[in-house]
Amino acid sequence: MGKDFSVGDHVRWNSEAGHVEGVIVRKHTMDVEYKGHMRRCTEDDPQYEIKSDKTDHVAMHKGNALTKL
């Protein structure tokens, strides 16, 4: 189980290109298909859609991959 965040939280995560910062735009608590892959999400272990501050890129991560800023 990861950390819990809310929509609107400003967070940082590590990507192949280095650290990225963005804002959580959606919290998923039920399984969802995202970019062609099934993402397993529960109330106790949600995943978050985060929009990058610098680009329009949207990523999805579990809470344990995020750090609140």
N, C-alpha and C positions, 0 to 999 in steps of 0.2 A: 504494500500500500504506500502511495506517495503522499506528498504534501498536498494540502487543499488550497485552491485559489478560487477567485471569483472573477466574473466578467468585468473587464475594466482594469484589472491589475496589470501593472507594468512589470515584465519579467525578462530574464536573460536565459539563453540556452546555448549549448555548444553545437555547432554544425561543422560540416566538412571545411567550410570557409573561415572558421573561427567563431568567436562569440557573437551572437545576434541578440538584439533587444527588440521587444515588441509588446503589444497589448493583447490580452486575452479577449477574444470576441465571442467565444462560445465554449460551454462546458458540456461534454457528452457523458451521460451516465448509463446509456444503453448502447449495445453493439451498433456500430455504424460502418458503412462502406465509405472509405475515404481514398480518393485517387486510385481506385481499382483494387484496394486491399481492405479486407475486413479488419476493423480495429475493435478489440475487445475492451469494453468499458462497463463499469458497474458504479453504483452509488459509492461504494467503498474505495474504488480504484478508477476514478474518471480519467478521461483524456481531454486535452484542451486545444482548441484552435487558436493560434496566435498570429496576428498580423504584424509583420516586420515594420519597424519604424522607418527604415530606409527605402524599402521597396514595397510593392503590393503583394509580395509573396506571403502565403498563408501556410503555416506548418502545424502539425498536430503532434503533441507530446504528452506523456504521462507526467504527473506532478513531480516525480523524483528527478526528472531531467531539467526542471525549472528552478530558477532562483528569483525571488521577488526583489524588485529594486525599490 
